Amino acid sequence: MSKATVAVPAKEAANQHPQITIDQEAPPSEEATTVTISPDHASHRPDKRLRRTPRNTQCIRFPPKTSLCYRRLNELFFSATPDTALSSYKKPWRKVHAEPNIYVLENFLTTKEISHLMDFVATKRFQRSFVDGENNTSSIDRWHRTSTFLSFAKQHDKTIATIEQRAADLLGIQPRALEALQLVRYEQGQFFGIHHDLGIYDEEEDTVELPPKTTWSPRRLVTLFCYLNDCSEGGATYFPKAQLRVQPVAGSAVLFSNVLSDGMPDVRTLHAGEPPTSTQCVKYGLNIWFCEEF
């Protein structure tokens, strides 16, 4: 019977496999050397099931392809013709950019809902916004983000629950897949520099890091950012790679994906919150994030 020849690390071959004979005449190499495996040893190789490559548990896990949510994601963001993806949204909407697909939805928030949210502005204390860092850390960075925010508990009240359900219906998901809603405020001169909602942006490499999957930090697949008031001077949501600015209009919302069809971050949806330039305008917005489910 013939012998099988493979390349393995020399030290590993000598120390861990006494059945293997090293061919001393083979060219020396620090990386690997030529070895021969006797037929008797070859017949006792581990079962293939034991040698299967471990599943990458860090990849984004999309909903099943047969689900309404996946069909909506695919048609909205991974297809060139999203004609019916927002058919459940009965108010005006338009695609303002293709590849990446970015949408503006008019009147997503009602006047009554905006008034309800603005009541929190008068009674709740806003916190300094922070930025995400390495190893799941967060910090205040006044050079990159100077806006302030406050967060609501899930289904905080009837109005918040109604907004959550409407947002969930857009993608055919359950409200549990939404992160808690976040109200943000930009006073004159305040801003949020270029960033990505899924992970940390590396400007030198022009890449976005896919964060690890954790139970305490959900990974944001899709962003729906709602405007609570008009802001005609500054205050736009700016997408630098798309060369697109979406100006705040009360009740409207901008919708975009943070991931590609393969589940990796879509660097094309980098964006920034530009500062209002008028003393007469304080910009208020509502972050709604559709997250990966465990």
N, C-alpha and C positions, 0 to 999 in steps of 0.2 A: 504493500500500500504506500502511496505517496505521502509526504509530509506537508503540512500547511505552513506557510511563511507569512508573518505579520510584523508590523513595526509597533513596539511598545517602549516606554521608558526603560533604560537598561537597569537602573537600580530596582525598579518595581519588579522586573522580570527575575532578577537574581534573588531578591528577598522574599517575594510573595508567591512565586510559582516555581517550586523545586522541580516540577515535572518538565520545565522549559530549559532547553539547552541553548546557551548563547553562542552564536557563531563568532569566534574571536577574530576571524579573518575579515569580517565586514568592516567598512570604514568607520573609524571612531566618530561619535556624535554625542553631544551633551543632551540633545533632544530625544533621540531614539536610536535603537540599534536593531539589527535583523536577528530574529530568533526563529527557531523551529519548534513546532508543537507536534508531539507524537500523535498518531491516530488514536491511541487509547485515551489520551487526555482530551483530544478534540471531541470525542464522543460524549464527554461528560460536561460539556458547556452548559451554563445556566439556561433555564427556560427563557424564551424570548420575553415573556411577560415580566420577568424580573429585571430585564435589561432595557425596558422601555424608557424613553426620555421622560423625565418628570413633567407633569403639566405645569405650564407657567401660570401660576395663580395671580400674577400681578397684571395680566392683560385685562383691558376693559371687557366686561361681560355684557353683551347686548341682550335684550329680551329675545325669546324664540322668534325665528323668522316667520312663523305662522301668526304671531301676535299682531294686534292692531298697532301697538306702539312701534314695533320694528318697521311695519309697512309705512307708518307716518314718518319715522326718521329717514327711511330710505328715500321716500318720495320728496320730502322737504329738502334734504341736505345732500343726498348722494345721487340724485337724479337731475337731469337737465330739463325735465318737463314736469314740474310739480303742480299740475293743473288742478288736481282734486285734493291735495294734501290738507288744505285748510277749508275744505267744504263744510266742515262742522262750524266754522266761524262765520256767523251770519252778518258781520259788519265789514266795511271796506278794508281790504288789505292789498299790498303790492310787494312784489319782489324788487328790491332796490339795487341788488347786486347779484351777479351769477359767478359761481366758482371763486370764492365760496358763496353759497346762497344765503342772502341776508334779506329779511322781510321787515316791513313796517306794518303794524296792525293798528288801525284807527279805532278810537273809542274802546279800548280794551277795558279801561276803568270807567265806571260811571261817575257822574258828578257827585252823587251821594257818597260813593265809596271814597272819592278823593277828599271830600269834606270830612269823612270819618277818619281817614288817615292823617289829615292835617290837624285834627284835634289832638293827636298824640304829640305833634310838634310842640304844641303849647303846654302840654302837661308832663311830658317825659324828658329825661335828660339824655342828650346825645353823648356818645363816647368818641374819642379820637380813633379814627380808622387805622388799621394796621396792615402790614404786608406779610405774606408767607415767606419763610426762609427754608434753609435746608433742615433735614431731620424733623420735619413737622413742627418747626418753631415759627413763632409770629413775633413781630416787633413793630413799634411805631417808627416810621421813616418819613420825616418831614420833607425830605428832598424828593420823595417819590409819591407820597400820598398825604394830602392835608385835609381831606374831607372828614366828616363825622357821620356816625350811624347809630341806629338802635335796631334791635332784633325783636321779633314777636315769637311767642311760643306757637307751636303748631296748633291750628284751630283756636287761636287766641280768643276769638269771639265769632259771632255769626257772620259778620262782614268779612273778616279775614278768611274764614272757612269757605265762603262763597268765592272769593278770589282764588284761593287754592284749587277749588274744584274746577273753576273755569280754565285755569292754567293747565291742570292735569288733563282735561278733556281735549285740549289742543293736540296732545301727543298720544291720547288713548291710554293713559296710565292711571294708576291709583294715586291719590294725594300723598300717600306715604312715601312716594319716590321723590317728593319735593323737599328741598332743604327749607328750614324755617325762613320765612320772608324777612327781608332786611330793608329798612328805610334809610336812605342816605341823603345827606345835605351838603351842598356846595355853596358856600358864601362867596362873595366877590374875591377873586384871586385864588380860591381853593381848587384843587385839581387831584386827579389820580393819573399818574404817568402811564406810559405804555406797559401793558401787562396782559396776562392770559388767565382766564378763569379756571383752567384745569390744572396748570402747573407753573413752575418757575421758568421764566424766559431767559435763555442764554443769548445775549446780544452778539457775542463774538461768533458763536456757532450757528446763530439764527435757528435755534431749536427750542422746543418746550419739553421740559422733563415730565415724564409720566409719573405722578406720585404713587407711592405704594398704596395698596388697598388696606384700609384700616376701618374699624367700626366707629371711630370717633371723628373721622375726617372724610366725609363722602366725596366722591369724585364727580365733578360737575360735567355732565355731557352736553347740556343745552342751556343757554342763557336767554331769559326773557326779561328785558329791562324796561320798566314802565315809567313814564314821565307824569308827575303830578301837576306840573304847571308849565306855562309857556316861558321860553327864555330866548329872546330874539338876539341878544348880544352875548356871544360866547356860549359856553355850557354844552357844546355839542358832544355826542359820542363819536369819536374819531377812530376809523379803521385805517391805519397807515398803509397796509399792503393792498387794500382795496381802493385806496384814495377816496374814501367815502366819509362824509360827515352827516350824521342824523341829528337834526335840530330838535330840541325838546318842544313838544306840543302836548298840552294837558290831555291826559287820558290815553294817549297813544303809547305803543310799545315797540321795541326793536327785538327781533328774534333771530338767533344764530346758533350754530353748532360749534362746540369746542373740540370735536373729534372728527376724524376721517372715517371712512367706511371700514377700515381695518382696525379701528379702535385706538389708534395712536393720536396724539394731540395734533390739531390742525393749526399750524403756526399762522395761517392766513387770517385767522380771526383775532389776532392781537388787536387791542383797542385801548383807548384812553378816554378819561372823563376830562374834557377841557374846562378851564375855569370860566365862570361868568365874568364878564368884563364891565357890567353895569352895577352901580350901587342899588339900583332899583330891582334887581333880580337876584333872588336866592333860589338856586335850583334844588328841587326835591325829586327823588326817584325811588323806585321800588325794585329791588333785585329779587327775581324768582329763578331758582336754579333747579333743573331736572337732573337728578343724580342717579348714578348706578345703584341698582338694588343688589343686596347680598343674597 
